């Protein structure tokens, strides 16, 4: 009988321990549920603040890709030094100015805004009247290649009178430094 009583006491103690462990586990899960529910509510509120993507997002992406291809095509240029100089001289002839290439620099690799480009520079002395000079400079900046820029330009009226005075008559001298940019894969 003593063993039976001892066995019942051990069984009751074991049941109490099991009940305690299950009960504390349940209470911990309940507390975690409340914490998680709060986190879910906060995250839902934050997600509600994020705007939905535009309805025409695919169309915008297609337009951006088309524009990228257009820009890449415009950036593909002829890197032959002789053809570039001949194009400038032909343009000078068409506009009636006299252009003399003074110096050229070979294609060099330069970094612009963390992007590398090959750059070709040419210095040109140009002589003509005011109207011819304006026409030459305008056509030079707006002709091929599209990556041509005027880095340096000085204009001087030879006769010593004012530049806008008698624009058709009298020679004007200009010194121009031209730079042409190309992506490094072209050269």
Secondary structure by P-SEA (a helix, b strand, c coil): caaaaaaaaaaaaaaaaaaaaaaaaaaaaaaaaaaaaaaaaaaaaaaaaccccccaaaaaaaaaaaaaaaaaaaacccccaaaaaaaaaaaaaaabbbbbbcccccbbbbbcccbbbbbbbbbbbbbbcaaaaaaaaaaaaacccccccccbbbbbbccccccccccccbbbbbbbbbbbbbccccc
